[in-house]
Amino acid sequence: MRSRALPVISAAALLAMTMACSSSSEAPLAPAAPTPSPSATPDGSTLKATAPAVQSPINDARLQDTSPPTLRAGASTLTFAPGAVPLQYRFQVFNSTGAMVDSALAPTSAWTVSKDLDFNSRHTWRVRAESGANVGPWSATASFYTAEGGFIRGSSLFDPLTNGKTVGQQVGGHFVIGQGWQADSLIDGIDYDIATCSSCRLEFDVTNFGKGGGIPVDLKWVTMADAGGFSGFLALRDNPWKMHLEQRSDFDGSGVQIIWRNGDAGTDNPGDHRTKLLTTDIKWSDPVVYHFTLDWNASGFNIAVNGDTIISDGFGGIPYAPPNHRISLGCYPRGETMAGAIWRNVKLTPR
């Protein structure tokens, strides 16, 4: 029995066909060159493929997160040999003046911008498919606005502090560009006056501090209270809505303490909800950035550092709801701010 040999077309041959189809079919045949170069089309492409369809972010959408965005587009398809060879994707991002601020060749049609973009600024982007030295047509140009550089809206708050300014009321200290706000003394702080939030999550990052052992006072990372009783040591001491989270200065310097009042002082409910940990497993260290998360509602509160809960307690259904809700970095009314520490990425989210 005789068999007929079927022609086998390799992926490389299919790709070559795809490139060749971008040239005019009316051109006379010429001797094959060792490495033929396809002709560019009017849009500059040399790869016969569809342009990626931009998906997100588009249409001047406002980003809510300050992290670099992920740009997404639909995959390109080779016109004459779909799926014959893998494609890569060239992304370009431009700022509001049209200057390119980031570019990369990615293995898929989704790519996360690798650089920090200016806050509250319009950006545009585009993407195309590539294979080796051959390039497909560019996508349509998409646009978006980066997140605002900070805001207070009702019970919502965001303040990156890395852009050299704050949306709160600054009391001393200074900004370290790209790092955050740094307290210079025990009486520095930043106040945020918000609409009362009885069910919220507060987050912030702090760095540039070590263990608390040997210091003369227990220094604070954050304080909350009614703003009407925030004018000095005694006023804050007696504030029925006082909350402060502090690093202990005794024992090995790793301990923490929380005092959180839900409407009154004393040991009843409402009253002081106090937890004192003389020591913890946290090895506080200057170069480390610590992410604090404080959650509260009428049931109680939970405090975590770098995702691990360190303290939690209950409110017994009596919510924490100061009439004039103030959040303050450090604790300047008592002269107990953690001097030298650097705060950034302050965020409050109703829950």
Number of C-alpha atoms within 10 A of each C-alpha: 2 4 5 5 6 6 6 7 8 11 14 11 13 18 22 16 16 22 25 18 17 17 16 10 9 6 7 6 7 6 5 7 7 6 6 10 14 19 16 17 15 8 9 12 22 25 28 27 23 18 21 23 20 22 13 17 20 18 13 14 15 17 17 12 11 19 15 15 20 12 22 21 21 17 18 23 19 22 16 15 17 14 14 16 14 14 22 19 24 21 24 19 22 18 18 13 8 10 11 14 15 16 17 15 16 17 14 16 23 19 19 14 19 14 12 12 22 17 16 16 15 19 23 21 22 22 32 27 32 23 15 8 8 15 22 28 22 19 20 14 15 21 23 20 23 23 22 18 20 22 16 17 10 12 17 17 21 27 23 26 25 18 19 15 18 22 17 21 12 17 15 16 19 16 18 16 12 12 18 24 30 24 23 17 17 22 19 24 30 22 21 20 19 20 17 17 23 19 19 19 20 19 21 22 20 22 21 18 18 16 18 23 17 13 12 10 18 21 24 25 23 21 25 26 27 22 23 14 20 22 12 12 15 12 16 23 16 13 21 22 29 28 24 21 22 25 26 25 20 18 12 15 22 21 24 24 20 21 17 27 29 25 21 17 19 11 11 10 17 20 20 22 22 15 15 14 14 16 16 13 8 14 13 20 13 15 10 13 17 19 18 20 20 19 19 23 21 16 14 20 20 16 21 16 17 13 11 11 13 16 18 17 15 16 21 12 12 17 20 28 20 23 16 16 21 22 22 26 25 30 29 26 22 19 19 22 28 30 22 17 20 23 28 24 20 18 19 23 15 16 11
